[in-house]
Every structure is written in C-alpha cells, then in structure tokens.
Amino acid sequence: MRPLRSLAWPLCLCAALPACSTMGPQSIPRDRQGYSYAIGESWKEQTLLNIVRLRYADAPVFLDVSSIVASYAAEGQVDGGVTFPPTGSSTSTLGGYGRFTTKPTISYAPLTGDKFAQSLLRPIAPASVFQMIQAGYPADFILGATTRAINGHYNRSSGVNARDADPEFTELTERMRHVQYNEGLGMRVERRENGDATLLFFRSGAEPQLEQEVARVRDLLGIKRSPEFNLVYGATARNDTEIALLTRSMLEILLDFSNCVEVPPEHIAQGRAFPGYVRSSAVGPRRLATIHSGASAPDDAYAAVRYRNTWYWVDDTDMNSKRAFAFMMVFFSLAETGTSAPAPVLTIGAN
C-alpha cells in the first residue's frame, strides 16, 4: 500500500493543476480579450450587414449582446487498490480521471420599440457633432456624415428627396476643416437657467491666412463678427448669432453609407437594389467609404458579410473606409441620448 500512497498525491496534483491554471485571476486577461474581440468583430459585421440590407430595401435588424456569464468547473479523482489472491501473488490497480468544463451563457436583446427609436430615429445632438470635431476628427467628414443642413445650406441626400449637396455646404465643410486644422475653432458649454447652452467661437488674433478662412466661413454661415455663437438644432438660424445644424439620425447615416456599397450591376438592372447616389456635378462631399462586392469571400478584409449569395466587404488596406466605419460605431453611442441598453457584462465564476 505504501507505493500506491506515494503515487496518489502526485496524480491528484497532475489532474487538478491544468484546470486550476486556467481559472481564477489567470483567466481574466484571456477571457476579457477573447470576448471583447468577438463582440467587436460581430458588431462590425452586423453593422456592415445592415448597411447592405438597407441598399436592398430590407429593414435593419440589430441584436445587442446584453450579458455574458462564463462559469468554470474542475474536478478530479484518484482510485487505487491492492488484491491478494489465494495463490500468494499480489496485484495492484491505480486509476484516476480529471475533468474541466466551461459553460458560457450569452444573452441577446433585439433593438426594438423605444430603444430602436432612441438609437436609430432620434437625430444626433449638434453639441455631440462638434464635440467630435473638438476631439480631432476631421470636420469635413463629421459634418458631411452627420448633418443635413447648416444655416440653410443642404448636404446631399438619398431616397425620395435625393439631391446633390449645395456647393456652399461643400465649401463650408472644407473651410471648417482648414480652420480646425489651424486650431481656429473653439467650443464651450455654459449652464443657464433654461438649460445648458453650447457656444462656438473663432480664435482671434490668428495669422492672416486663417483670418481669411474664418471670414469666408462667417460669410457662408451669414453670421456677424460676434465673439461667440449659439449652436442650435434646426435647418436655418433665427438670427446672425446662431449656427443651426439640422443633424441626421443614425438611420440616415446608415442610409448614406449604404450608397457606398458597390452592388452588382445586374441587381440594380433587375430592380433588386437602389442605384445609389447619382451625382449630376463634380462638386460635392467625398464618398464616405467604399464597400466592395464579389462572388467569393475576400482573403483579407476589415469586415466581410455574405448576403444574397454575394460577399460584401471593407478592404483592410483602405484606411479612409476603415476610419469612416470606426466613426460610425461612435455615432451609435452619440445617437443614444435617452435610456440606452445596458453595456455587456462579463461575469466569470469558478465552481
């Protein structure tokens, strides 16, 4: 019996050690990175799929990951015995087993009802648009993607009211980008009795070239040489001290991105998909992104989905399209101005 006892303890340790090494604090980096990567990739693919669906006049469907619960269990057992038969010779047996299990439980919540209205149909707050510009995102891209009109100058649009962008809108967004690049645009929020007010201002005492850019922006906006201006929601300003932004909803932004899909020509000829933007002039905001299509899956893509026996993807080497896609993921958060869905919760329990 003594040799069996000496073997039992090492065997128990060998059975339990691999399982224990994957549990507890050691599991946090692995699980957090793994689940975070999986959620991020599925979010990109879900967004890309809905963009393509809108091009084919299909309703978008969003499914949020509401919670993730991952539980682990480890167990082991060692058996041993000695038999003394009548013949006088002895036999011994030794056995054992170990088992490690993981049982992740993932909950999904469809985006419907009030959550759908708040996330997709509610226009983005003008203050949020300029907060992104203040954070360093290009003003021409942000305004071109999120804004329908600025002080009466209209952006391009699709659908029933399809139209090109006003030349003044394109010039205004490009000059705003130049002013932003030279740190000529500022923003602050003041707390007032009737609510917070967002104020914009242009830097004074700048170099002559920047002064000329600011003067042209003022002319396009129709604002006077006031030290600051109120940022409000609307198509046109009530006076010459306001900058009015008629912002888009998240659904409108997705529709704008859907026009960037390179749909197979036969699908458009058959009436299966919208033709997309048809520009009647060379002047207008640049294309938001480029979404390719093909019969087979791409070898290397930033995001790729299969829809109606056709593959659609964003090329991983197209930095402009990847950046635009990343911005759009941020727009989702900006659009949720009301009660939003709870963030995914990752809970890891050890049994």
N, C-alpha and C positions, 0 to 999 in steps of 0.2 A: 504493500500500500504506500510506502514512503516514496518510491519513484513516481507514482501517479500523482501524489500530492504536490510534488515538486514541479510537475508539468502543468497542473491545473491553473495555477496563478498566471504564468506567462501566457497561456492560451486565452484566459479571460481578458488579459490586457490587450492582446493582439486583436481580439474580436471587438473590443469597445473603443480602442484608440482611433481607428479610421473614422468611425461615426462621430466621436466626440470632437475630432479635429475640424469637422465641418459645421459644428454647431457653436452657439454662443457668440462672443464678440468676433470670432474669425469669420462668421457668416455675413456680417453686416456689409463690409465693402463689396463682397461678391454679389449679394442679393440686391443691394441698392443700385449698383452699376448695371446689373443684368436687367432688373425690372425697369429702371429708368431708360435704358437704351431701347428695350422692347416697346415701351409706351411711346417714346419719341418717334420711333420708326413707324409704328402703326398710326400715330397721329398724322404724320406727313402723308402716308399712303391714303388714309381716309379723306384728308383734305383734297389731295390730287384726284381721287375718285369722284368726289362730289363736284369738283370743277368740271370734269369731263361729263358727268351726268347732266349738269346744267346746260352744257352745249347741245345735248341731245334732248332738251326739254323734259328731263326727268327730275323729280323732286329730290333735293338733297336729304340725306339721312345721316345723322350724327349719333354716335354711340359713345358715351363717356365711360371711362373706367372709374367707377365710384369708390372702389376699395379693393385692396389686395391683402389677403391673410394667408401667410405661409407658415405651416406648422411642421415640426420635425419630430421624429421618434427614433430611438435607438435601443436595441435590446440584444442580449447575448446570453448564452447558456453553455455550460460545460458538463458533460456526463462522463463518469468513469466507473469501472468495476473490475473485480477480480473473481475468477471462478476456480475452485479446487475440485476437480473431478475425482472419482474413486481410484483412478489409475495412479494417482500420485503426482501427475504433471499438472501444472497450473497454467491458466490462460488469463490474459488481461485485455480489457477493451477500454477505449478512450474516444469520446466523440464530443462535438460541440457545434454551435451554429451562431451566426450573428446576422442581424437584420437592421437596415437603415431605411426609413421611409420618409418621404416629404409629400405633403398634401396641400398644395396651394389652392385657395378659393378666391376666384376673381369675380367681382360683381360689376355688371354693366347697367348703365342708366341711359335710356334714349332721350334725346333732346326734343321735348315736346312742350306744348302748352305755353305757360308764361315764360319758362326758361328759353323756349325757342324764340319767342317774341323779343325778349331782352337781349339775347345773344346775336340774333340774325337780323331782326327787323328794326331795332332801335338805332337811330343814327349815332355815330361816334361823336362824343363831345368835342367841340372846337378846341377847348383847352388841352385835351389829350393829344390832338394833332400837333399843336405847337410844342407840347412837352417832348414829343418825339423829335421834333426839329431841334429843340434846345439840347437834346441829348446827343446830337451829332448826326442823326440820319439825314440824308440829302433832302432838302426842301422840295426840289422839283419832283422827286419820286413820291414823297409822302403826300404832297398836295395833289399830284396827279392821280394817286390811287384812292385817296380818301375823300376828295372834295368834288362836289358837283358844280359849285359856283363860288366865286369870291367877288364880292361887291358888284354883282351884276355880270361878271364875265364867266361864261359857262364852259365847263370841261366837256370832253366827248362823252357820248352815252350810246347805249345799245338798246335793243328791244323795240317797242312800239315808237318811242321817241328817239330813234337812232339819229345821231348827228355828229359832225366834226366838232372839235374844240374851237372856241373863238381864238383868233390869233393873239388877242390881248391876254387871254388866260395862259397860253403857252409862253409868251414873252414874260409875263409876270412871274410865273414859277421859275423860269430860268434866271431872272434877275434876283429873285429871292434867294436862289441858291448861291449866287455870287456874293450877295450881302451876308448870307450866313457864313460862307467860307472865310470872309474877312472880319468875322466877329462883329458885324454891324447891327445885329438884331438881338433884342433882349425881351424878357418876359417876366412878369411877377404877378402874384395873386394877392389881392387885398380883401380883408374881411370887412364887410359892410353890414348895415342893419338889415338890408333886404337880401343878404346872401353874399357869397364870395364873388368878386369881380376879377376877371383876367385882363391884365393890361399889357399891351405891346408897346415897345419904344425902339427907336433907331439911335444908334450911338452917335453922339455929337462930337465935333472936333476931329473927324476922321480925315484921311488923306483925300485929295481932290477926286481921284477915280472912284472911291467908294461914295463920296458925296454925290457924284453924278448918278451912280446906280440907285442910291436912296431917293434922289429927286425923281428919277423915272418911275420907281415903284410908287411913290406918292401920287404922281400924275395918273398912273394906271388905276390906282385904288380910288382916286378922287378925294384924298384926304388932305387936310391943310398941314402947315408946318407946326403941328402941336407937339409938345414933348412926349405925349403918350396917347394911346388909343384903346378904346374898349373893344374886346373881342367878343362877338355875339354870334348866335346861331341865326341864319337866315340867308336869303338869296341876295338881298340888297341892303345897304346901310341906310339908317334913318337920317343920319347927318354926316358931316365931314370929319367927325372924331370917332367914327366906328369902323371896324373891319369885320364884315359879316361873312361867315363861312356857312354855306349850305353843304353839310357833310353827308357822306354816304353811310348806309348801313352795311353790316358785314355781308349781307346777301348781295348787295350791289357790287361790293368789292369782288366777291366770288364770281359774279356775272362778268365783271370786267376781265378777270383772269381767264374765264372760260373762252373769251375771244382770242386768247393767245394759244389755244390748242390747234395744232396742225392736223385737223380732221382729214381723213382720206377723201379725195375729191369725189369718189363715187358715192359716199354717204351724203354729201351736200347735193349732188346731182339727183339722187333718189329722194331728197326731201327728208332724210333721217336726222339731219343736224342743221343748226343755224349756220349761215355763211360766215358770220363773224363781222368784224369791222371792215367796211369798205370805204377807204379814205378817198375823198374827192380832191384832196390837195396834199401837197408835200409838207405842209405845216401842221404840227400837232404834237402832243406829248409822245415821248418814245414808248415803245412797246414794254409792257410791264415785265413780261417773261416770255420764254419760248418753251413750249411743251410739245415734244416730238411724238410721232406715232409710227407704228410698224407692225408687221405680221408676227415677228418673233421678239422675245424678251431681250432687252439690251444687256450687254456684258457688264457694264459699269454705269450705274445710274444713281443720282441723288435720291430719287424716289421713282418707283415704277408700279403701275397697276394694269390689270387686264380687264377690258370692258368690251363686250360685244365682239369677242374673238379678235380684238385688236389691242396691242400693247401701247400704253402712253407713259412717257417718262420725261423727267428733267435731267439733262446731261450733268454729270458730276463735275465736268470741267467748265461749265457755264456759270461763272461766278455771279454775273448780274441776275440770272434767273434764280440761283440758289439764295442770293441775298433777298430778292423780292419774295421768295417763298418763306424765308425766315421772318421777314417783316410781317407777312400776312398772319403768321402764327401769333405775333404780338398783337395784331389788330383784333384777334378773337378776345383777348383779355381786355382791350380797350372798349370793346362793344358791350361787355357785361357790366353795365352801370347799375343794374338792380341786384336782386338777390341771385347770386351765382351758385352753381353746383359745388358741393364740397370737393376740395382737392383730393386726388387719390391718396389713400392712407396705406402704408406698408407696415404690417404687423407681423413680427416673426416670433413665434412661441416655440419653446423646447419642452417636449414631454419626457 
